[in-house]
Amino acid sequence: MTAPEAGAAEQDPPRLSIVIVSRHRRDRLSFCLAALEQQDHPAFEVILVADPGSVDLRPDLALKRIPFDEANISAARNAGIAAAGAEIIAFIDDDALALPSWASRLARAFTDPRVIAATGWTRGPDGFRWQARGERIGADGLAFAIAESGALGVANGAPVSTLGTNCAFRRAALREIGGFDPAFAYHLDESDVNLRLARRFPQALTAVLSRAEVIHGAAAGPVRAQSGVPSDLTAIGRSTAIFVARHGGEMPDLAGRQRKRLLRLMVAGRLDPLGVAPLLAGLARGIEAGQNCPPPAPPVAIGTDSHETLPFLPFGPRIPRRVAPQVFSGWHWQARALRRSAAQAVAAGGIAGVILWSPGFLPPRLGLHAGGWWEQKGGIWAGFGENQPLFAGRKAAERALVRRLSSDEGYLTEKAGGTKSDEYNQTYH
């Protein structure tokens, strides 16, 4: 079943609790928080679950701060769930940047009482290529693309897959199923939630929202040396073995899939050839450990659902939205003047973007500048068709960035649904 995404003017979205789990990535976390300052949602709180060296970041912001330094994302998210004061809980990673209308678009999906979860579309580190769009998750732990968007039910036993860095759930439902299972310290943690929610609430819907957009940095961490390059596959093997045992799926050919991935990275010069065998050995150890451990019992319900015991803490201070987004575009050697204009727009309470053009076909990249504006770089013809007139492509890029930074319902022209790009599959998955 599908339904259109709710329009921005229909009604105010419900209050939102946004949970960020961060561990030893203080620099990335600062940009994630800066992006949340630009959200147009009228009422949300931020719950920061982070290591002692990061939990005190940005003392000027009103945050719920929970010290947590265990390498278990499920347990950390559960700490955030327990502290949530809003009826809807959203999750974003510390290396992700939420576009300004992300929170309100996710929250607005829950004005439909049938919706129990929501997920947006997520771009990769360059801010352009898609990392994930609409997907479902099977009992084998493998996601597959779907062409639909809107509010969707379970199909052939497969619920919609909600990407952990771009998703939201009803608080009461998450608490009723016990939140995230700490047995999944990394990998398939949100997929396990998707299947348990579908089993507990078989008639509920999950909203797939193409315009709730996040840029995921895929930063280095305990199991990732750099963007897309793994340093340890043990947790993936272990989590997959536990997942299929719990949900009655067949064990996929993880070794074959990961071997192809590692060989692509090796050919691209991003992985030392001597590193392939140790990574595959770690994967095998993880699978064995998951198959040999006793099946973990499903989590029990979390606490109470009383608003009185969970006070809501509005996030702030925030940049007041007083003017429409402004984009300043020019050649890269004009960067100083363009950035000065963007800084003035941000200081006036607006959302601003800078496009720095270079001659040629350099692929575009978009990110958040430390000064508070969004900055896009790339070749003048990249991504807009080399046969287009020079300024036709340039003007199209400027309009596209304005729409991405605004609440305009029509900014996304791509067909809803689709799949992860081949480049993403080869690099990041």
C-alpha positions in Angstrom: 0.0 0.0 0.0 1.3 3.4 -0.9 0.5 7.0 0.1 1.9 10.3 -1.1 4.4 12.1 1.1 2.7 14.7 3.3 2.9 18.3 2.1 4.7 20.8 4.2 1.6 23.0 4.8 -0.8 20.3 6.0 -0.1 20.5 9.7 2.8 20.9 12.1 4.8 17.6 12.4 4.9 15.9 15.8 7.7 16.6 18.3 10.8 14.6 17.6 13.7 13.2 19.6 16.8 12.8 17.5 19.4 10.3 18.8 23.1 10.6 17.8 25.5 7.9 18.8 29.1 9.0 18.6 32.3 7.3 19.6 35.7 9.0 19.1 34.7 11.1 16.1 34.4 14.5 17.7 35.2 16.5 14.5 32.5 14.7 12.5 30.1 15.1 15.3 30.5 18.9 15.3 29.4 19.1 11.7 26.4 16.8 12.4 25.3 19.1 15.2 25.8 22.2 13.0 23.5 20.7 10.3 20.8 20.0 12.9 21.0 23.7 13.9 19.6 24.5 10.5 16.5 22.1 10.7 13.2 23.7 10.0 11.3 21.4 12.4 9.5 23.5 14.9 10.1 21.3 18.0 12.7 18.7 18.4 15.3 17.6 21.0 18.7 16.1 20.5 20.0 13.2 22.6 23.8 12.8 22.3 25.1 9.4 23.4 28.8 9.7 23.2 32.2 8.9 24.7 33.5 11.1 27.5 35.8 13.0 25.1 32.9 14.0 22.9 29.8 14.2 25.1 30.6 17.7 26.2 30.9 19.1 22.7 29.1 22.4 21.9 28.3 23.4 25.5 26.2 26.3 24.0 23.6 23.8 22.7 20.8 22.4 24.8 21.3 18.7 24.5 20.5 15.6 26.5 24.0 14.2 27.0 24.6 10.6 27.9 28.2 9.4 28.5 28.7 6.0 26.8 31.9 4.5 25.6 31.0 0.9 24.7 31.5 -0.4 21.2 27.9 -1.5 20.9 25.6 0.8 18.8 22.5 -1.1 19.8 23.1 -0.6 23.5 24.0 3.1 22.9 20.7 3.7 20.9 18.7 2.0 23.7 20.2 4.6 26.1 18.9 7.3 23.8 15.5 5.7 23.6 15.2 5.6 27.3 15.9 9.4 27.5 13.6 10.4 24.7 10.8 12.8 25.6 9.0 13.0 22.2 6.6 10.5 20.7 8.8 10.0 17.6 12.4 9.0 17.8 14.8 9.6 14.9 18.4 8.3 14.5 21.3 9.8 12.6 25.0 8.9 12.6 27.7 11.3 13.8 29.3 11.3 10.4 26.1 12.3 8.6 24.7 15.7 7.5 20.9 16.2 7.5 19.6 18.5 4.9 17.5 21.4 6.5 14.1 19.8 6.0 15.1 16.3 7.0 13.7 16.2 10.5 10.3 17.8 9.6 9.8 15.4 6.7 10.5 12.3 8.8 8.3 13.5 11.6 5.4 14.5 9.3 5.1 10.9 8.1 3.7 10.0 11.5 0.7 12.2 11.2 -0.7 9.1 9.5 -1.6 6.9 12.5 -0.8 3.7 10.5 2.8 4.7 10.1 5.1 3.1 12.7 8.5 3.9 11.1 10.0 6.1 8.4 13.2 6.2 6.5 14.6 8.8 4.0 17.0 8.6 1.1 20.7 8.7 1.8 23.5 10.0 -0.3 27.1 8.9 -0.1 30.1 11.0 1.1 30.2 13.1 -2.0 26.7 14.4 -1.4 25.5 13.3 -4.8 25.6 9.5 -5.5 22.9 7.6 -3.7 24.0 5.3 -0.9 20.5 3.9 -0.3 17.0 4.7 -1.4 13.9 2.5 -1.0 14.7 -1.1 0.1 13.3 -4.1 1.9 15.1 -6.5 4.1 14.9 -10.3 3.9 15.3 -12.9 6.6 18.8 -13.6 5.1 19.9 -10.1 6.2 20.2 -8.9 2.6 18.5 -5.7 1.4 16.9 -5.4 -2.0 15.7 -2.4 -3.9 12.1 -1.4 -4.3 10.5 1.0 -6.8 7.8 2.3 -4.4 7.8 5.2 -2.0 5.2 6.5 0.5 3.7 4.4 3.3 4.3 0.7 2.7 3.4 -2.5 4.5 5.2 -5.9 4.6 5.5 -7.7 1.3 6.1 -11.4 1.1 7.5 -11.4 4.6 9.9 -8.6 3.9 9.5 -5.2 5.7 10.9 -1.9 4.5 14.5 -1.5 5.5 15.2 1.6 7.5 18.8 2.8 7.2 20.3 3.4 10.7 21.6 6.9 9.8 18.3 8.1 8.4 15.2 6.7 10.1 12.5 7.3 12.8 10.1 5.2 14.8 7.2 5.6 17.2 8.6 5.6 20.7 5.9 3.4 22.1 6.5 0.7 19.5 10.3 0.7 19.9 9.9 0.4 23.7 7.3 -2.4 23.4 9.7 -4.6 21.4 12.7 -3.7 23.6 14.4 -1.4 21.3 17.6 -2.5 19.6 19.2 -5.8 20.5 22.7 -5.5 22.0 23.5 -8.9 20.4 23.9 -6.8 17.2 26.8 -4.6 18.3 27.4 -3.6 14.7 25.6 -4.6 11.4 21.9 -5.6 11.0 20.9 -3.9 14.2 18.2 -1.8 12.5 17.2 -4.7 10.3 16.5 -6.8 13.3 14.3 -4.0 14.6 12.5 -3.9 11.2 11.6 -7.6 11.3 10.6 -7.6 15.0 8.4 -4.6 14.5 6.8 -6.2 11.5 6.1 -9.4 13.5 4.6 -7.4 16.5 2.6 -4.9 14.4 1.8 -6.7 11.1 -0.7 -4.1 9.8 1.6 -1.1 10.5 3.2 0.8 7.6 6.7 2.2 7.1 7.1 5.5 5.2 9.8 5.7 2.5 10.5 9.5 2.0 12.6 10.5 -0.9 13.0 14.1 0.3 14.1 13.3 3.8 17.7 13.5 2.8 21.0 12.8 4.6 24.6 12.9 3.4 26.4 10.0 5.0 30.1 10.5 5.4 31.0 6.8 6.1 33.9 8.0 8.3 36.6 5.7 9.6 35.8 3.7 12.8 36.5 0.4 14.6 35.6 -1.7 11.6 36.3 0.7 8.7 39.8 2.1 7.9 38.4 4.8 5.6 35.3 5.4 3.6 34.3 2.1 2.1 37.4 0.2 3.1 36.9 -2.4 5.9 39.4 -3.1 8.6 37.5 -5.9 10.2 34.7 -8.1 9.0 34.2 -10.2 12.1 31.2 -8.3 13.3 29.5 -8.6 9.9 29.9 -12.4 10.0 28.7 -12.8 13.6 25.7 -10.5 13.2 24.6 -12.2 10.0 24.7 -15.7 11.6 22.7 -14.5 14.6 20.2 -12.7 12.3 19.4 -15.6 10.1 19.1 -18.0 13.1 16.6 -15.7 14.8 14.5 -14.8 11.7 14.5 -18.2 9.9 16.6 -17.1 6.9 19.2 -19.0 4.9 22.8 -18.0 5.4 23.9 -16.0 2.4 27.3 -16.5 0.7 29.0 -13.8 2.7 32.5 -15.0 1.8 31.8 -14.8 -1.9 30.2 -11.4 -1.7 32.9 -9.9 0.5 35.7 -11.5 -1.6 34.4 -9.7 -4.7 34.1 -6.4 -2.7 37.7 -6.7 -1.4 39.1 -7.5 -4.8 37.4 -4.5 -6.3 39.0 -2.3 -3.6 42.3 -4.0 -4.2 42.2 -3.3 -8.0 41.2 0.3 -7.3 44.4 0.6 -5.1 42.4 1.3 -1.9 43.3 -2.0 -0.2 46.6 -3.7 0.3 46.5 -7.1 -1.4 48.0 -8.6 1.7 45.0 -7.4 3.7 42.4 -9.5 1.8 43.1 -12.9 3.4 43.1 -11.6 7.0 39.8 -9.8 6.4 38.2 -13.0 5.0 39.6 -15.0 7.9 38.0 -12.5 10.3 34.7 -12.9 8.5 34.9 -16.7 8.9 35.6 -16.4 12.6 32.6 -14.1 13.0 30.3 -16.5 11.2 31.5 -19.4 13.4 31.1 -17.4 16.5 27.5 -16.4 15.6 26.5 -19.9 14.7 28.0 -21.4 17.9 26.6 -18.9 20.4 23.2 -19.6 22.0 20.4 -17.7 20.2 19.9 -14.4 22.1 16.5 -14.0 23.7 14.4 -11.1 22.2 14.8 -7.9 24.1 12.2 -7.1 26.8 10.1 -3.9 26.8 11.9 -0.7 27.8 10.6 1.3 30.8 7.6 3.5 30.8 5.9 5.5 28.1 5.1 8.5 30.4 5.9 12.0 29.1 6.1 13.2 32.8 9.1 11.0 33.5 10.8 11.9 30.2 10.9 15.7 30.0 11.3 17.1 26.5 14.3 19.4 26.1 14.0 21.7 23.0 17.2 21.8 21.0 18.9 25.2 20.9 20.0 27.8 20.3 19.1 27.4 16.6 19.5 29.6 13.5 16.1 31.3 13.0 14.8 30.9 9.4 14.1 34.4 8.3 14.9 34.4 4.6 14.8 31.8 1.8 18.0 29.8 1.0 20.5 31.8 -1.0 23.1 30.2 -3.3 26.3 32.1 -4.4 27.9 30.7 -7.5 31.2 31.4 -9.2 34.6 30.1 -10.2 36.8 28.6 -7.6 39.2 31.5 -7.7 36.4 33.7 -6.5 35.9 31.5 -3.3 36.9 34.3 -0.8 34.2 36.7 -2.0 31.5 34.0 -2.4 32.2 32.6 1.1 32.0 36.1 2.5 28.6 36.6 1.0 27.5 33.2 2.4 28.8 34.0 5.8 26.7 37.2 5.8 23.6 35.3 4.8 24.1 32.8 7.6 24.7 35.6 10.1 21.4 37.1 9.1 19.6 33.9 10.0 19.4 32.3 6.6 20.5 29.1 4.9 23.2 29.6 2.3 25.1 27.6 -0.3 28.2 28.3 -2.3 29.0 26.6 -5.6 32.7 26.8 -6.7 33.1 25.9 -10.3 36.2 24.7 -12.0 36.8 24.2 -15.7 36.2 20.6 -17.0 34.3 17.6 -15.7 35.5 17.2 -12.0 32.7 15.3 -10.2 30.6 17.4 -7.9 30.8 17.2 -4.1 28.6 18.8 -1.5 29.2 19.2 2.2 28.8 21.6 5.1 31.5 24.2 5.5 32.8 25.1 9.0 31.4 28.6 8.5 27.8 27.2 8.5 27.0 27.3 4.7 26.7 24.3 2.3 29.5 24.2 -0.2 29.5 22.4 -3.6 32.5 22.0 -5.8 32.9 20.5 -9.3 33.5 20.9 -12.9 31.3 23.2 -14.9 30.0 20.4 -17.1 30.0 17.6 -14.6 26.7 15.8 -14.1 24.6 18.1 -16.3 25.4 16.8 -19.7 28.5 17.8 -21.7 26.4 18.9 -24.7 24.5 21.5 -22.7 25.5 25.2 -23.1 27.8 26.3 -20.4 25.5 28.5 -18.3 22.5 26.2 -18.8 24.2 23.6 -16.7 25.4 26.1 -14.3 22.0 27.6 -13.7 20.5 24.1 -13.3 23.0 23.3 -10.6 22.2 26.5 -8.8 18.5 25.9 -8.8 19.0 22.3 -7.7 21.0 23.4 -4.7 18.5 26.0 -3.7 15.8 23.4 -3.8 17.8 20.9 -1.8 18.3 23.5 0.9 14.7 24.5 1.1 11.4 22.9 2.1 10.2 23.0 -1.6 8.3 19.7 -2.2 9.5 19.5 -5.8 13.3 19.6 -5.5 13.9 15.9 -6.2 13.3 14.9 -9.8 14.6 11.4 -9.7 12.1 8.6 -10.0 11.1 7.3 -6.6 12.7 4.0 -5.5 15.5 2.5 -7.5 18.7 0.9 -6.1 22.0 1.7 -4.7 24.4 2.8 -7.5 26.9 0.2 -8.8 29.7 2.5 -7.5 28.1 2.5 -4.0 27.8 -1.3 -4.1 31.4 -1.6 -5.1 32.7 0.9 -2.6 30.6 1.3 0.5 28.5 -1.8 1.1 
